[in-house]
């Protein structure tokens, strides 16, 4: 009875809870939240100062008593209390214009394939404490496949590679389930850290992760570009401690990223080796789909295609593929009812 009452005043939401960003979709307005998964906390008072975009602006610029916390690491919740406050803030923000006093939405949320029962329960508990009346858990690879408009319920295999901010998931899905999968603790954040380490090793220079991310987005690539591109890289000289600026080119960035890219490609090949031959035939015919922010790295699709001899394509708007998948599932709950994972609370 209460659930029916709350349903009238709450929007059903799909949430892509990521290590680097959180996206939320509602069926009537599309994507309503797309903000960094960052919370700024005053450690003296335990007060939440900012969430999302505003908190991300503070990162690396705060005094000692203010911390910017990322409550998710490698795709799972690492700080329960901060994650709960972040999700509650986003849910309240979605319902703010409707003047809903106590929003209690039904939520479809993605979780990694290799999540433990303890980690799964943490996701459920955090989301329920944040205000959800019902939580529907779906495997991240399946959600990404739905968002990429793949026929996940059919008896054909689809290979999806989701390179997110916290981890990379390689999966083969068929008949509404994940047949073979491999998860890597390697992600967009790892690529940023590769650039930070390269600057330290090659130039005795310390740069911030935001600078590294900007370099990756602007001149990063997995395969050689038609023309060399360059940009300035600013940081601190580790020898004298003074500010330093140098010019870095795409070849140097590619060298910095090469080890992680090689590891991703080798993991894709290993996943294919574990896959039943009937499904490999489907994948060879249908190709491999890339989703997530890492899919936007220039030339990555070509490198994977060359290594596997299988066509590779990037999903439309790969950054929002997972959250659009949760929205599609919300629209057709009856059709997708068999892909929901059992609750850890049962």
N, C-alpha and C positions, 0 to 999 in steps of 0.2 A: 504493500500500500504506500509506504513512505517513498519507495523507489519510483513509483508512478508519479507521485507528487513532485519529487525533485526533478524528474525527467522533463516535466513541463517547463521548468525554469532554467534548465541547463542545456548547453550544447554538447553533443557527442563530439569527442575530439580524437584525432590521431596524433601520436607523439613520436618523433624520431629523437630519442634521447642519446645524443652523441657526446663523445669526449671533448670535442672542440666547439660544437654548436648544438643548440636545441631548436627543432622546428616543430610547429604545431599547426594542424590543419583542421578546419571545421567544414562540414559539408555545405553550409550556406554561403561561406565567404572565402573558401579556399585557404591558402597558407596565411595564417594570421600572426604567427610568431616565427622569426628567424633571427636568433640572437646567440652570441657566444655563451657557452656553458661556464660562466665565470660569476663568482659572487665576491663582493668586497665586504670584509668584516672588520669591525673595530674590536680588537682583542681585549681592550680595557673594559668595555661595556657589553661585549658579545652582541652588539647591535649590527644588523645588516645595513650597510650603507648604500649599496647599489647592486643591481643584478643585470646580467646580460651586457648590452652595449656599453652602458655607463661604467660598469665594473671593469670591462676590458680596457677602456681608456685609461684606467688607473694602473694597470699592470706595469710593474717595473718602475713606477714613479711614486710609490707610497712611502710615508714615514714608517718608523719601526712598529707603531701600534696598529697599523692598518695592513691587513693581509688580503691579497686577491687569491681566492681558492677556486680550483677546478675540481668539483665534487665527483667527477667521473674520470677513471683512468683505465685505459685499454678496454673501453666499451662497457665497463661495469662500475657500480657505485663504490667509491672509496671513502666518501664522507657522508654518512647517512643524514645527519641533521641539516647540513648545508644543502644537500640535494633536495630534501623535503621542502625547505624554504624556497629554493629556486623554482621547483615545479609549482608550488602553491602560488608564488608570485606570478608566474606565467598564466596559470589557470584563471586567477583573479583578473589579470589584465585582459584576457579574452572576453570575460563576462562583464567587464566594467561598464561598457556602454549600454548594457541592458539593465543596469542597476539591480543585478541579482545579488541578494544579500548573502546567500549561502550556496554557491554553485556546487553541484554534485554530478559531474558529467560521467558518462560511460567513456572509457578510454581504451583505444587499441594502441599498444606499445610494442616496439621491437626489442628483442633480446638476442645476444650472440648465440651461435650454435653450441659453443663449448661452455656455456654458463653452468655453474654448479647450482645445486638446490638451494644452498645458502645465499648465493648471489641472486638467484631468481626470487627468493623470498624477500630479499632486501628491496628489489625493484617494486614488488607488490606492496610491501609495507610502506615504502616511501610514497608511492603514488596514492595509496589509500589514505595515508595521513594528510597528504596534500589536498584531499577533497574528492577523490574519485569514488563513485558509488559502485562501479563495476569495472574490473580490469581484464582485458583480453590480451593475452600474450601471444606473439607470433614470432617465429624464427626470422632473424634479420634478412637472411638470404631470400626467403620466400617473399617477404614484404618488398624487397628491392626488385625481385622478379615481377611481382604484380605491378609495381610502379613503372617498370619498363615495358608493360603491356605484353608480357610473355604468358602463354597458356599454361599456367602452373598446374592446373587441374587435369590436363590431358595426359595420355600415356606416351608422351614424348619428352626427351631429356632436354633441358636447357642449362647451360653453364653460365653462372653469374659470378662476377668478381667485383666485390664492393670494397673500394679502397677509401676508408673513412679517416677521420681525424685521430681515432684511437687504436684502430686495428684494421687488418685486411682480412676479409672473408672470401674464400674460394669455395664455391658450392655447385653441385649438380642437383637440380630439382626435377621431380617428376611425380605425377599423380598426387599433388598437394603435399609433398614431403621432401625432405632433403635426403638424397641417396648417398652421396659422398661429399665430404667437406674437409677443409683444412683452414684453420685460423692462424694468423700470424700476428705477433705483437710488433707489427711494423705498419706504419701508417703515414699520413700526411705530416704528423708531428715528427715522426722519425726522420723524414726527408729534411725537415727544417733543421733538426739537430745534426744531420750529416753536414749541412752547409756551415753550421756554427763550428763543428769540429774541424772542417777543412780550413776555415779561416784561421783557427788557432794553430793548426799544424803547419800550414803553408806560409802564413803571413804574420805569425805571432800577434794575432789580433783577436780581441774578444768582441763579438757582435751579439745583439739580442735576438731572440727567436722571432720577434715581429719583423726585424730587418731581414732575417733569413727567409721568412715566409714571403716577403715582398720580392726578394731575389728569385725565389723558386717560381713564383707566379709570373714574373716579368720576363725572365730569360732562361728559366729551367727547361730542360728537355731530356728525353731518354735516348733520342737518336740525333745525329748531326743535322743542323739546320742548313737551309740553302745559303744563308749569309750569316757571318758572325755578328752577334749582337753583344753590346757591353752596357754596363751601368756602374754607377759609383756605389761603393760599399763603405759605410761609416761605422766606426767602432772605437775601441780603446786599444792603444798600443800596449802589449803585455810587457815590453821591455822598459819603457819610461813612464807608463801610466797616463800618457797624454792622448787626447783625441787624435784619430787617424782616419784618413780616407784614401782608398785605393780604387782602381778600376778593375772590375772582374768581368770575364766574358763567359759566354754560354758553354764553351769547351771546359772551362774550369768547374763550372757548376755541374756539368754532366759527369765529370770525374768524381766530384763529391757525392753524387747520387748513385753512381754505378753499382756499388756493392749492394745497396738495398734493392735496386731494380733487378739485379741478377738473382737475388734471393726470392723475390716475388715470382719471377719467371720460372725458376727451378721448382718452386712450390706448386705452380700451375701444372707443370709437367708431371710432378709426383702425384697430384690429384687425378690427372687423366690416366695414369698407370694403374690406379686403384679402381677405376670405373669399369663396370661390366661392358663387354664389347658392343652389345646392342645399343647401349646408351651413347657410347663413343661415336657410333655411326650417325646418331641423331645430331650430336654436337658438331660433327664435321660438316653436316648438311646445313645446320641452322646457325652455326658460328658461336662465338663467345661474346657476352655482353659485359661492358665495363660500366660501373656506377660509382658514386662517391666522388668527393673532391679530387682525389688522386687520379681519377680517370682523365682529368683536364691537363695533366702533364703532357706537353707536346711530344709526339712520337711514341708514347708508351704503347698505344694500340698496334703500331707497326712492329715494334720490337717483340711483342707477344705473338703476333701473327707469324713473324719470321721464325721464331723459336719453336712454335707448335705446329706450323703448317696448317692452321685453322683460321678462317676469316674472323676478324675481331671488329666490333663496332661499339661506339660509345653511345649509351642511352641518351635520349633527349633530356636535357637539363639534369645531368647526373647528380648534382648537389642536392636536388629535391626529390630524387627518385624514391627514396625510402618513405619519406613523409607522404608523398602522393600515393604510395602503395597502401599506407594505413587509411588514407581517405577513401580509396577505392573499396577496401575491405569494409569500412563503415557503411558505405552505400549499399553493399550487397552482403550483409551479415549471414543471410540464409545460405547463399551460394558458397561462401567461404567458411562455414561453420566447422568443417572438419579439419581445418588447418590450425586451429587454436591449440596452444600447448596447455597441458594440465597445470592447475595451480599448485604452487609449492606449499600452500596452506592447507590443502586437503589431506 
